[in-house]
Amino acid sequence: MQKVINGLVVVNFVFAGVLTGVFVYGYVNRDKVAEQARERLTNLVVEAVGGIVPGMMDDMIPDVSGPAMPPIKPTIPGM
């Protein structure tokens, strides 16, 4: 019975060590992980919006545009 308990203690110690190692690694590299997550999210948003916007903008952009400013007709008194 003592050997079973000792085996469980060793397994628990190894598990605690691995868990501590994972948390320390995550804490040390949190900036890198956050930057990667930000890049992935940005790429997903750009792809999603990029596929929607061109179709929406086609209807809003006129085929032919006029002059930048409408021509001003001079008003001369008496004419």
Buried (B, 14 or more C-beta within 10 A) or exposed (E): EEEEEEEEEEEEEEEEEEEEEEEEEEEEEEEEEEEEEEEEEEEEEEEEEEEEEEEEEEEEEEEEEEEEEEEEEEEEEEE
